[in-house]
Each structure stands twice: as structure tokens, then as C-alpha cells.
Amino acid sequence: MRGDGAGQRLSGRRRIWPRLVIVTIFVGALVAFFAFGGDEYLRLETVKHHRDALQAFVAMHYAPALLIAFLVYAAATAFSLPVAIVLSLTIGFLFGRWVGTAIVVTAATVGAALLFVAARYLFADAARKRLGAVGERINAGFTENGFLYLLFLRLVPLFPFFLVNLAPAFTTIPLSTFVVATAVGIIPGTFVFVNLGQALGSIDSLKGLVSPELIGSLLLLAMLALVPVIVQKIRSRQAAVKVSR
């Protein structure tokens, strides 16, 4: 019995240490970002001030610049840093609308997947156990049409990107579904901001970029993702009524 207890404690410690390492990395990255002035370097005014130097670097070192842009955006997404719009504008300015969109969509999807996997590993099991039957119902409802629900959340810019990365981690939605829905869902919004980046010099503030018209357009597009779900729910209710008769 004592041997079994010691084994369980050792097994528990082995499970805790990887979690502590992951949490330390995430917290350390956030602290380092602000402590070393990362928020100052990735401000619109700073990017505009150094735009000629950035363009010259890209012209001389195109392939390394692509890799750097990808890694910076993926890391910013994984650590939920509040710099997505500035980075999208900068990448659009440096690489153009098509290459820039490809970089941002790919990097954001990779970063989101890393955060999703980390959150699921750290918290998902414990959270579902605490929620009990309620958690199981929420999980079942979401995962049944997980791709469409997640696509809707991605298309609507009203939902914080990092929150949409975290919330599905507490369900049993497959990673592949999360990745595909994320990649497809962020394309429209990404293209808008990357395309705006080509006029970086004339942008004075980030406040006016997310206009009511843009939100309305993306919301209408997002509603299309829910049409199959709504149709399925209506048919299910109709079938249930027929059976009850």
C-alpha cells in the first residue's frame, strides 16, 4: 500500500512539472514582452517611423524576412500579445496583400493551435470535471457542430481572438477541426487589415480601422456559417414532433 501511495505521488509530480514549465513559459513571455518594451516597439507610430529601414531589410533579405514575420506573428498569437492589428498592417505593407495574407493566416493558425493545445493540456480535464453534467451538455452541444460554431466565432471580430483560442480547448473538439475552422474563418478579416497595410503611411490611428460597416459585413458572413446548424435544429424539432404524434 505504501509503495502504491509513493508511486501515485511520484506520478502526480511527473504530471505537475510539465504543466508548471508551460505556465512559466507563458507568464515569462508576457512579463518579458512588457518589461523590455515590446509594446513600444510594436506600436503603429514606431513601425511608421522605421518603415524605410524595414522595407530595405525585406528587399535585401526576403526569405529571412518572411520567416521572421511568420515567427513573430505566431509567437504573438500563441502568447496572446495585443499586437495583431499592427503586425497585420506591417506585414501587409512589407509583403503585399496576397503574400501578407498567407503569412498572417498561417502564422495565426499555428499560434492559435499552440495555445489551444497548451490550454487543453493544462486545464481542460479539471474544468470539465468541475462542471460535471452541465459541462458535458455544453461540450456535446458545441462539438456536434464544432466546425460551424468555431467558424462563426472566427468570422465575427467582436469576439477576442485569444478567447476563441482558449474556450474550445475545454471541449473535445478535434484539433484538426479547430485548425481548419481557424484558418478559414480568419481569412476575410486578415485580408482587410493586410490590404490596409499597403497604405500604412496614411493611417494615423488604429481606432477607425474597425468600422461599423466592416463589423456588419463580417457579421453577415458569419451568420451564413450558422444557417446549416439552424436548418438542422429545425428539422430535428420537426422530426421529434412527428414521432410524438
Backbone as JSON, one array per atom type, in Angstrom:
{
  "sequence": "MRGDGAGQRLSGRRRIWPRLVIVTIFVGALVAFFAFGGDEYLRLETVKHHRDALQAFVAMHYAPALLIAFLVYAAATAFSLPVAIVLSLTIGFLFGRWVGTAIVVTAATVGAALLFVAARYLFADAARKRLGAVGERINAGFTENGFLYLLFLRLVPLFPFFLVNLAPAFTTIPLSTFVVATAVGIIPGTFVFVNLGQALGSIDSLKGLVSPELIGSLLLLAMLALVPVIVQKIRSRQAAVKVSR",
  "N": [[0.83, -1.21, 0.0], [1.94, 1.21, 0.86], [3.88, 1.43, -1.02], [2.31, 1.75, -3.33], [1.11, 4.22, -2.77], [3.34, 5.92, -2.72], [4.13, 5.64, -5.34], [1.97, 6.81, -6.68], [2.2, 9.45, -5.79], [4.65, 10.14, -6.93], [4.0, 9.84, -9.61], [2.09, 11.85, -9.8], [3.69, 14.11, -9.36], [5.28, 14.0, -11.61], [3.4, 14.62, -13.53], [2.73, 17.2, -12.85], [5.02, 18.82, -13.16], [5.59, 19.26, -16.03], [3.37, 20.89, -16.6], [3.82, 23.1, -14.96], [6.13, 24.09, -16.16], [5.15, 24.87, -18.68], [3.28, 26.87, -17.95], [5.05, 28.67, -16.75], [6.61, 29.43, -18.95], [4.7, 30.78, -20.53], [3.82, 32.86, -18.82], [6.29, 34.07, -18.32], [6.99, 34.94, -20.9], [5.03, 36.91, -21.4], [5.58, 38.75, -19.33], [8.24, 39.45, -20.0], [7.83, 40.61, -22.5], [6.48, 43.05, -21.98], [8.2, 44.13, -20.08], [10.58, 44.59, -21.44], [9.83, 46.49, -23.21], [8.32, 45.73, -25.45], [5.75, 46.42, -26.25], [6.11, 49.03, -26.98], [7.82, 48.93, -29.18], [6.2, 47.66, -31.03], [4.24, 49.45, -31.87], [2.02, 51.5, -33.81], [3.05, 54.02, -34.53], [5.81, 53.64, -34.16], [6.43, 51.66, -36.04], [5.79, 53.02, -38.42], [7.7, 55.01, -38.3], [10.04, 53.59, -38.77], [9.7, 52.48, -41.24], [11.02, 52.7, -43.75], [13.52, 51.54, -43.26], [12.68, 48.97, -42.63], [11.54, 48.16, -45.06], [13.83, 48.18, -46.67], [15.31, 46.14, -45.48], [13.69, 43.91, -46.01], [13.81, 43.89, -48.79], [16.49, 43.24, -49.21], [16.82, 40.87, -47.8], [14.82, 38.78, -48.34], [13.74, 36.11, -47.96], [14.63, 35.38, -45.26], [13.26, 37.47, -43.98], [10.59, 36.8, -44.43], [10.43, 34.48, -42.86], [10.99, 35.54, -40.31], [8.81, 37.3, -39.99], [6.72, 35.45, -39.96], [7.36, 33.9, -37.64], [7.32, 35.85, -35.61], [4.64, 36.7, -35.68], [3.29, 34.28, -35.16], [4.26, 33.7, -32.59], [3.31, 35.95, -31.2], [0.57, 35.47, -31.35], [0.34, 32.98, -30.04], [1.11, 33.68, -27.45], [-0.79, 35.49, -26.86], [-0.45, 38.29, -27.26], [-1.18, 41.78, -27.43], [-1.03, 42.8, -30.24], [-1.9, 42.26, -32.77], [-3.26, 43.68, -34.87], [-1.48, 45.75, -35.58], [0.74, 44.23, -36.39], [-0.41, 42.86, -38.56], [-0.97, 44.98, -40.32], [1.65, 45.88, -40.75], [2.9, 43.65, -41.93], [1.36, 43.46, -44.23], [2.09, 45.86, -45.45], [4.81, 45.38, -45.95], [4.95, 43.0, -47.45], [2.84, 42.88, -49.23], [-0.63, 42.34, -50.29], [-1.36, 39.65, -50.9], [0.76, 37.76, -50.35], [1.21, 38.68, -47.79], [-1.27, 38.14, -46.52], [-1.25, 35.35, -46.63], [0.94, 34.79, -44.95], [0.06, 35.83, -42.46], [-2.36, 34.43, -41.97], [-1.44, 31.76, -41.88], [0.51, 31.88, -39.81], [-1.01, 32.88, -37.65], [-2.83, 30.8, -37.34], [-1.15, 28.67, -36.62], [-0.07, 29.7, -34.21], [-2.45, 29.99, -32.72], [-3.23, 27.3, -32.56], [-1.18, 26.24, -30.99], [-1.65, 27.55, -28.54], [-4.2, 26.58, -28.01], [-3.72, 23.79, -27.71], [-2.0, 23.85, -25.49], [-3.66, 25.0, -23.5], [-5.67, 23.07, -23.38], [-4.21, 20.87, -22.46], [-3.39, 21.81, -19.96], [-5.71, 22.65, -18.48], [-8.2, 21.57, -19.3], [-9.33, 18.96, -18.62], [-9.68, 19.13, -15.8], [-11.43, 21.3, -15.65], [-13.74, 20.34, -16.98], [-14.46, 18.27, -15.28], [-15.17, 19.67, -12.97], [-17.38, 21.13, -13.86], [-19.14, 19.11, -14.4], [-22.21, 17.51, -15.18], [-23.38, 19.67, -16.48], [-21.22, 20.75, -17.87], [-20.74, 18.63, -19.62], [-23.04, 18.69, -21.22], [-22.77, 21.19, -22.45], [-20.4, 20.74, -23.81], [-21.17, 18.63, -25.54], [-23.12, 19.95, -27.08], [-21.6, 21.9, -28.36], [-19.54, 20.51, -29.72], [-20.95, 18.96, -31.52], [-21.6, 20.49, -33.76], [-19.11, 21.64, -34.18], [-17.22, 22.72, -36.04], [-18.71, 24.63, -37.54], [-19.71, 26.35, -35.53], [-17.31, 27.33, -34.49], [-16.27, 28.51, -36.76], [-18.08, 30.59, -37.09], [-17.49, 32.12, -34.77], [-14.89, 32.89, -35.38], [-15.22, 34.47, -37.63], [-16.61, 36.71, -36.75], [-15.58, 39.79, -35.63], [-16.02, 40.74, -33.1], [-15.54, 39.04, -31.02], [-12.9, 38.4, -28.85], [-9.75, 37.36, -30.1], [-7.92, 35.72, -28.68], [-9.56, 34.64, -26.75], [-11.28, 33.03, -28.18], [-9.46, 31.18, -28.94], [-8.95, 29.89, -26.56], [-11.42, 29.02, -25.33], [-12.61, 26.79, -26.89], [-10.8, 24.81, -26.19], [-11.6, 23.64, -23.87], [-13.49, 21.87, -24.58], [-14.21, 18.81, -26.38], [-13.59, 19.08, -29.01], [-11.99, 18.17, -32.03], [-8.48, 18.71, -32.71], [-7.82, 19.04, -35.4], [-10.22, 20.0, -36.51], [-10.4, 22.44, -35.17], [-8.12, 23.74, -36.22], [-8.64, 23.9, -39.02], [-11.09, 25.35, -39.1], [-10.25, 27.7, -37.89], [-8.26, 28.65, -39.69], [-9.77, 29.03, -42.05], [-11.77, 30.77, -41.13], [-10.48, 33.16, -40.35], [-9.58, 34.35, -42.64], [-11.12, 36.4, -44.16], [-11.17, 38.76, -42.42], [-8.42, 39.05, -41.95], [-7.44, 39.56, -44.53], [-8.56, 42.08, -44.99], [-7.22, 43.79, -43.12], [-4.51, 43.35, -43.75], [-4.5, 44.26, -46.36], [-5.1, 46.94, -45.93], [-2.71, 47.66, -44.84], [-1.02, 48.31, -46.91], [-1.36, 50.95, -47.3], [0.0, 52.14, -45.24], [1.36, 54.47, -44.52], [-0.57, 56.49, -44.51], [-2.23, 55.95, -42.43], [-3.23, 56.97, -39.35], [-4.22, 56.22, -36.91], [-5.37, 53.38, -35.01], [-7.95, 53.21, -34.28], [-10.09, 53.88, -36.02], [-10.11, 51.84, -37.86], [-11.55, 49.46, -37.53], [-14.48, 49.56, -38.55], [-18.06, 50.22, -38.25], [-19.31, 49.34, -40.58], [-17.54, 47.39, -41.54], [-17.65, 45.52, -39.44], [-20.35, 44.84, -39.61], [-20.45, 43.65, -42.16], [-18.78, 41.4, -41.84], [-20.21, 40.14, -39.85], [-22.6, 39.44, -41.14], [-21.52, 37.62, -42.95], [-20.63, 35.73, -41.14], [-23.05, 34.81, -40.11], [-23.96, 33.2, -42.13], [-22.54, 30.9, -41.72], [-23.9, 29.72, -39.67], [-26.29, 28.95, -40.72], [-26.62, 26.2, -41.71], [-26.64, 24.89, -39.21], [-28.9, 25.97, -37.95], [-30.9, 25.11, -39.71], [-30.62, 22.36, -39.35], [-31.37, 22.1, -36.65], [-34.07, 22.9, -36.78], [-35.14, 20.89, -38.42], [-34.69, 18.68, -36.78], [-36.39, 19.22, -34.63], [-38.85, 19.21, -35.93], [-38.9, 16.54, -36.71], [-38.97, 15.33, -34.22], [-41.46, 16.2, -33.29], [-43.17, 14.88, -35.09], [-42.68, 12.22, -34.41], [-43.65, 12.2, -31.79], [-46.33, 12.48, -32.24]],
  "CA": [[0.0, 0.0, 0.0], [2.81, 2.38, 0.91], [4.53, 1.54, -2.33], [1.34, 2.3, -4.27], [0.95, 5.65, -2.46], [4.55, 6.62, -3.17], [4.09, 5.66, -6.81], [0.98, 7.79, -7.11], [2.75, 10.79, -5.56], [5.69, 10.35, -7.94], [3.31, 10.04, -10.88], [1.48, 13.18, -9.76], [4.73, 15.12, -9.55], [5.69, 13.98, -13.02], [2.37, 15.3, -14.33], [2.69, 18.61, -12.49], [6.18, 19.56, -13.64], [5.4, 19.81, -17.39], [2.39, 21.97, -16.55], [4.49, 24.27, -14.38], [7.04, 24.61, -17.18], [4.36, 25.56, -19.7], [2.76, 28.1, -17.35], [6.18, 29.58, -16.56], [6.97, 29.97, -20.26], [3.69, 31.74, -20.96], [3.89, 34.03, -17.94], [7.58, 34.71, -18.56], [6.95, 35.63, -22.18], [4.22, 38.13, -21.23], [6.34, 39.69, -18.49], [9.39, 39.91, -20.78], [7.36, 41.47, -23.58], [6.21, 44.39, -21.46], [9.37, 44.62, -19.34], [11.6, 45.05, -22.39], [9.26, 47.5, -24.1], [7.79, 45.19, -26.69], [4.56, 47.16, -26.65], [6.56, 50.28, -27.6], [8.37, 48.6, -30.49], [5.14, 47.23, -31.93], [3.2, 50.48, -31.97], [1.88, 52.0, -35.18], [3.97, 55.15, -34.74], [7.17, 53.12, -34.26], [6.55, 50.98, -37.33], [5.81, 54.05, -39.46], [8.99, 55.72, -38.21], [11.12, 52.72, -39.28], [9.2, 51.74, -42.41], [12.02, 52.65, -44.81], [14.53, 50.55, -42.87], [12.05, 47.66, -42.74], [11.44, 47.85, -46.49], [15.17, 47.89, -47.17], [15.69, 44.82, -44.98], [12.93, 42.91, -46.76], [14.34, 43.87, -50.16], [17.82, 42.6, -49.21], [16.78, 39.54, -47.16], [13.38, 38.47, -48.46], [13.4, 34.82, -47.34], [14.69, 35.51, -43.8], [12.21, 38.38, -43.53], [9.36, 36.0, -44.4], [10.49, 33.6, -41.69], [10.89, 36.38, -39.11], [7.43, 37.77, -39.89], [5.91, 34.3, -39.55], [7.66, 33.53, -36.26], [6.86, 36.92, -34.71], [3.17, 36.68, -35.62], [2.88, 33.04, -34.48], [4.56, 33.86, -31.16], [2.37, 36.94, -30.66], [-0.72, 34.8, -31.22], [0.43, 31.94, -29.01], [1.2, 34.3, -26.13], [-1.92, 36.43, -26.75], [0.03, 39.66, -27.16], [-2.15, 42.69, -28.07], [-0.35, 43.49, -31.34], [-2.29, 41.59, -34.02], [-3.59, 44.62, -35.93], [-0.25, 46.41, -36.01], [1.53, 43.26, -37.14], [-1.08, 42.61, -39.85], [-0.72, 46.15, -41.16], [3.08, 45.9, -41.1], [3.18, 42.57, -42.88], [0.74, 43.86, -45.5], [2.93, 46.93, -46.02], [6.11, 44.87, -46.38], [4.89, 41.86, -48.37], [1.71, 42.95, -50.13], [-1.88, 41.77, -49.78], [-1.52, 38.2, -51.06], [1.78, 37.09, -49.53], [0.96, 39.08, -46.41], [-2.42, 37.38, -46.0], [-0.81, 33.96, -46.43], [1.79, 34.76, -43.76], [-0.73, 36.08, -41.25], [-3.3, 33.32, -41.75], [-0.68, 30.57, -41.47], [1.13, 32.11, -38.51], [-2.06, 32.98, -36.63], [-3.39, 29.46, -37.14], [-0.16, 27.9, -35.86], [-0.05, 30.24, -32.86], [-3.71, 29.64, -32.05], [-3.22, 25.87, -32.28], [-0.28, 26.03, -29.85], [-2.35, 27.99, -27.33], [-5.3, 25.64, -27.83], [-3.16, 22.54, -27.18], [-1.48, 24.11, -24.14], [-4.8, 25.19, -22.59], [-6.33, 21.77, -23.21], [-3.34, 20.04, -21.62], [-3.29, 22.35, -18.61], [-6.92, 22.93, -17.72], [-9.47, 21.06, -19.84], [-9.89, 17.84, -17.84], [-10.12, 19.62, -14.49], [-12.6, 22.17, -15.84], [-14.91, 19.53, -17.31], [-14.86, 17.54, -14.08], [-15.85, 20.6, -12.05], [-18.68, 21.5, -14.41], [-19.99, 17.94, -14.31], [-23.21, 17.26, -16.22], [-23.55, 20.91, -17.26], [-20.1, 20.8, -18.8], [-20.93, 17.61, -20.65], [-24.07, 19.17, -22.16], [-22.16, 22.28, -23.25], [-19.42, 20.11, -24.7], [-21.89, 17.9, -26.58], [-23.76, 20.91, -27.97], [-20.61, 22.62, -29.17], [-18.78, 19.62, -30.6], [-21.83, 18.4, -32.55], [-21.39, 21.33, -34.94], [-17.95, 22.41, -33.75], [-16.6, 23.48, -37.13], [-19.54, 25.78, -37.9], [-19.72, 27.28, -34.41], [-16.0, 27.98, -34.41], [-16.17, 29.38, -37.93], [-18.86, 31.78, -36.75], [-16.73, 32.9, -33.79], [-13.72, 33.44, -36.05], [-15.6, 35.49, -38.6], [-17.11, 37.9, -36.08], [-14.45, 40.44, -34.95], [-16.42, 41.2, -31.77], [-15.03, 38.09, -30.04], [-11.43, 38.46, -28.76], [-9.13, 36.21, -30.75], [-7.32, 34.81, -27.7], [-10.63, 33.94, -26.04], [-11.76, 31.98, -29.08], [-8.43, 30.15, -28.9], [-8.99, 29.19, -25.28], [-12.71, 28.4, -24.99], [-12.81, 25.44, -27.44], [-9.89, 23.85, -25.58], [-12.29, 22.98, -22.77], [-14.39, 20.9, -25.17], [-13.49, 17.69, -27.01], [-13.49, 19.32, -30.44], [-10.67, 17.71, -32.51], [-7.51, 19.74, -33.09], [-7.91, 19.26, -36.85], [-11.37, 20.87, -36.73], [-10.0, 23.76, -34.68], [-7.15, 24.34, -37.15], [-9.28, 24.23, -40.3], [-12.06, 26.42, -38.87], [-9.48, 28.92, -37.62], [-7.62, 29.11, -40.93], [-10.8, 29.53, -42.97], [-12.54, 31.86, -40.53], [-9.75, 34.43, -40.21], [-9.15, 34.87, -43.94], [-11.7, 37.71, -44.56], [-10.67, 39.86, -41.59], [-6.99, 39.19, -42.19], [-7.23, 40.22, -45.83], [-8.91, 43.5, -44.86], [-6.17, 44.53, -42.41], [-3.28, 43.27, -44.52], [-4.68, 45.14, -47.51], [-4.97, 48.31, -45.43], [-1.3, 47.91, -44.54], [-0.33, 48.88, -48.07], [-1.47, 52.4, -47.15], [0.44, 52.35, -43.86], [1.77, 55.86, -44.29], [-1.71, 57.38, -44.34], [-3.0, 55.52, -41.26], [-2.76, 57.7, -38.17], [-4.72, 55.61, -35.69], [-5.99, 52.07, -35.18], [-9.33, 53.26, -33.8], [-11.08, 53.93, -37.09], [-9.95, 50.75, -38.81], [-12.67, 48.52, -37.36], [-15.67, 50.39, -38.72], [-19.34, 49.5, -38.15], [-19.58, 48.68, -41.86], [-16.73, 46.18, -41.59], [-18.21, 44.57, -38.49], [-21.62, 44.38, -40.16], [-20.18, 42.75, -43.28], [-18.26, 40.13, -41.31], [-21.29, 39.5, -39.09], [-23.47, 38.79, -42.12], [-20.8, 36.45, -43.45], [-20.62, 34.74, -40.06], [-24.39, 34.23, -39.98], [-24.09, 32.14, -43.13], [-21.97, 29.68, -41.15], [-24.86, 29.11, -38.76], [-27.5, 28.52, -41.43], [-26.81, 24.74, -41.65], [-26.97, 24.5, -37.84], [-30.29, 26.35, -37.72], [-31.73, 24.19, -40.51], [-30.57, 21.05, -38.7], [-32.17, 22.18, -35.43], [-35.48, 22.95, -37.18], [-35.52, 19.55, -38.9], [-34.7, 17.78, -35.63], [-37.6, 19.5, -33.87], [-39.96, 18.73, -36.72], [-38.89, 15.07, -36.64], [-39.4, 14.97, -32.86], [-42.91, 16.43, -33.21], [-43.83, 13.81, -35.84], [-42.57, 10.99, -33.63], [-44.54, 12.31, -30.62], [-47.72, 12.32, -32.7]],
  "C": [[0.86, 1.26, 0.0], [3.5, 2.59, -0.42], [3.6, 2.14, -3.37], [1.17, 3.8, -4.05], [2.13, 6.45, -2.93], [4.58, 6.72, -4.69], [3.12, 6.68, -7.34], [1.49, 9.22, -6.93], [3.81, 11.12, -6.6], [5.06, 10.61, -9.3], [2.66, 11.42, -10.95], [2.49, 14.28, -9.97], [5.19, 15.18, -10.99], [4.67, 14.67, -13.92], [2.36, 16.81, -14.07], [3.82, 19.39, -13.13], [6.03, 20.07, -15.08], [4.41, 20.96, -17.43], [3.01, 23.25, -15.99], [5.44, 24.91, -15.38], [6.28, 25.42, -18.22], [3.82, 26.88, -19.16], [3.87, 29.13, -17.19], [6.6, 30.21, -17.88], [5.99, 31.05, -20.7], [3.75, 33.02, -20.13], [5.19, 34.8, -18.18], [7.61, 35.49, -19.86], [6.16, 36.94, -22.09], [4.97, 39.18, -20.42], [7.51, 40.29, -19.27], [8.96, 40.89, -21.87], [7.16, 42.9, -23.09], [7.42, 44.98, -20.74], [10.43, 45.19, -20.27], [11.02, 45.98, -23.46], [8.74, 46.98, -25.42], [6.57, 45.93, -27.19], [4.92, 48.49, -27.29], [7.09, 50.03, -29.01], [7.27, 48.27, -31.5], [3.94, 48.17, -31.86], [3.17, 51.0, -33.39], [2.88, 53.11, -35.47], [5.4, 54.67, -34.93], [7.4, 52.45, -35.61], [6.62, 51.99, -38.47], [7.15, 54.78, -39.49], [10.12, 54.92, -38.85], [10.73, 52.01, -40.57], [10.23, 51.65, -43.53], [13.09, 51.61, -44.52], [13.96, 49.13, -43.0], [11.93, 47.23, -44.19], [12.79, 47.47, -47.07], [15.62, 46.51, -46.73], [14.98, 43.73, -45.75], [13.46, 42.77, -48.18], [15.67, 43.11, -50.23], [17.78, 41.16, -48.69], [15.34, 39.03, -47.16], [13.01, 37.18, -47.73], [13.52, 34.88, -45.81], [13.6, 36.42, -43.24], [10.87, 37.67, -43.46], [9.31, 35.13, -43.14], [10.33, 34.4, -40.4], [9.45, 36.84, -38.91], [6.51, 36.64, -39.41], [6.11, 33.98, -38.07], [7.15, 34.58, -35.28], [5.35, 36.87, -34.57], [2.68, 35.43, -34.89], [3.11, 33.15, -32.98], [3.59, 34.84, -30.51], [0.99, 36.34, -30.45], [-0.7, 33.78, -30.09], [0.44, 32.53, -27.61], [0.15, 35.39, -25.92], [-1.47, 37.87, -26.54], [-0.9, 40.6, -27.94], [-1.56, 43.49, -29.23], [-0.8, 42.99, -32.7], [-2.54, 42.58, -35.15], [-2.35, 45.3, -36.47], [0.61, 45.47, -36.83], [0.91, 42.96, -38.5], [-0.85, 43.76, -40.82], [0.73, 46.17, -41.64], [3.42, 44.85, -42.13], [2.54, 42.87, -44.24], [1.56, 44.92, -46.21], [4.21, 46.37, -46.62], [6.01, 43.81, -47.47], [3.72, 41.9, -49.35], [0.52, 42.16, -49.62], [-1.91, 40.25, -49.83], [-0.51, 37.42, -50.22], [1.55, 37.42, -48.06], [-0.19, 38.31, -45.78], [-2.02, 35.94, -45.73], [0.04, 33.83, -45.17], [0.95, 34.84, -42.5], [-1.67, 34.92, -40.95], [-2.57, 32.09, -41.24], [-0.11, 30.74, -40.07], [0.1, 32.19, -37.4], [-2.67, 31.62, -36.33], [-2.44, 28.59, -36.31], [-0.11, 28.38, -34.41], [-1.29, 29.89, -32.07], [-3.74, 28.17, -31.67], [-2.31, 25.55, -31.09], [-0.95, 26.41, -28.54], [-3.49, 27.03, -26.99], [-4.79, 24.34, -27.18], [-2.66, 22.74, -25.75], [-2.62, 24.24, -23.14], [-5.52, 23.87, -22.35], [-5.51, 20.87, -22.28], [-3.35, 20.49, -20.17], [-4.59, 22.28, -17.83], [-8.16, 22.13, -18.12], [-10.1, 19.97, -18.97], [-10.45, 18.31, -16.5], [-11.38, 20.46, -14.61], [-13.85, 21.36, -16.13], [-15.4, 18.74, -16.11], [-15.62, 18.45, -13.11], [-17.23, 20.98, -12.54], [-19.66, 20.33, -14.39], [-20.94, 17.78, -15.48], [-23.44, 18.49, -17.09], [-22.45, 21.03, -18.3], [-20.23, 19.8, -19.93], [-21.97, 18.04, -21.68], [-23.52, 20.28, -23.05], [-21.19, 21.69, -24.27], [-20.12, 19.39, -25.85], [-22.53, 18.85, -27.58], [-22.78, 21.61, -28.89], [-19.93, 21.7, -30.18], [-19.64, 19.02, -31.71], [-21.68, 19.17, -33.86], [-20.19, 22.25, -34.69], [-17.34, 23.27, -34.83], [-17.4, 24.75, -37.43], [-19.6, 26.81, -36.77], [-18.4, 28.04, -34.33], [-15.78, 28.91, -35.59], [-16.92, 30.68, -37.69], [-18.07, 32.69, -35.8], [-15.51, 33.56, -34.43], [-14.09, 34.59, -36.98], [-16.05, 36.78, -37.95], [-15.97, 38.56, -35.3], [-14.78, 40.95, -33.56], [-15.87, 40.29, -30.67], [-13.51, 38.16, -30.01], [-10.79, 37.18, -29.29], [-8.57, 35.22, -29.74], [-8.38, 34.02, -26.95], [-11.19, 32.8, -26.88], [-10.72, 30.87, -29.21], [-8.58, 29.27, -27.67], [-10.28, 28.39, -25.06], [-12.9, 27.0, -25.59], [-11.9, 24.39, -26.83], [-10.54, 23.08, -24.45], [-13.36, 22.0, -23.27], [-13.55, 19.76, -25.76], [-13.42, 17.85, -28.53], [-12.09, 18.9, -30.92], [-9.77, 18.88, -32.89], [-7.61, 20.06, -34.57], [-9.08, 20.18, -37.19], [-11.06, 22.29, -36.3], [-9.09, 24.46, -35.69], [-7.82, 24.77, -38.44], [-10.26, 25.39, -40.13], [-11.36, 27.75, -38.61], [-8.9, 29.49, -38.91], [-8.64, 29.71, -41.89], [-11.47, 30.79, -42.42], [-11.81, 33.17, -40.44], [-9.33, 35.04, -41.54], [-9.78, 36.23, -44.27], [-11.16, 38.89, -43.75], [-9.2, 40.11, -41.8], [-6.72, 39.94, -43.48], [-7.52, 41.71, -45.75], [-7.75, 44.28, -44.24], [-4.84, 44.49, -43.15], [-3.35, 44.21, -45.72], [-4.55, 46.61, -47.1], [-3.51, 48.66, -45.16], [-0.53, 48.49, -45.7], [-0.41, 50.41, -48.08], [-1.03, 52.81, -45.74], [0.76, 53.8, -43.56], [0.63, 56.8, -44.02], [-2.59, 57.01, -43.15], [-2.42, 56.19, -40.02], [-3.19, 57.05, -36.86], [-5.37, 54.27, -36.0], [-7.48, 52.12, -34.87], [-10.35, 53.2, -34.92], [-11.04, 52.78, -38.05], [-11.09, 49.74, -38.74], [-13.96, 49.32, -37.37], [-16.94, 49.57, -38.53], [-19.68, 48.75, -39.43], [-18.8, 47.36, -41.98], [-17.29, 45.11, -40.65], [-19.51, 43.98, -39.02], [-21.43, 43.38, -41.29], [-19.7, 41.38, -42.79], [-19.33, 39.39, -40.51], [-22.26, 38.79, -40.02], [-22.83, 37.53, -42.68], [-20.8, 35.34, -42.41], [-21.96, 34.05, -39.91], [-24.6, 33.11, -40.97], [-23.56, 30.82, -42.59], [-22.96, 28.96, -40.26], [-26.12, 28.62, -39.45], [-27.67, 27.0, -41.4], [-27.19, 24.26, -40.25], [-28.43, 24.78, -37.55], [-31.24, 25.41, -38.46], [-31.77, 22.81, -39.85], [-31.43, 21.03, -37.44], [-33.67, 22.16, -35.75], [-35.96, 21.57, -37.62], [-35.6, 18.56, -37.74], [-35.98, 17.97, -34.81], [-38.83, 19.0, -34.62], [-40.07, 17.21, -36.66], [-39.37, 14.6, -35.27], [-40.9, 15.14, -32.69], [-43.67, 15.33, -33.93], [-43.81, 12.51, -35.05], [-43.54, 11.02, -32.45], [-46.0, 12.16, -31.0], [-48.01, 10.85, -32.97]]
}
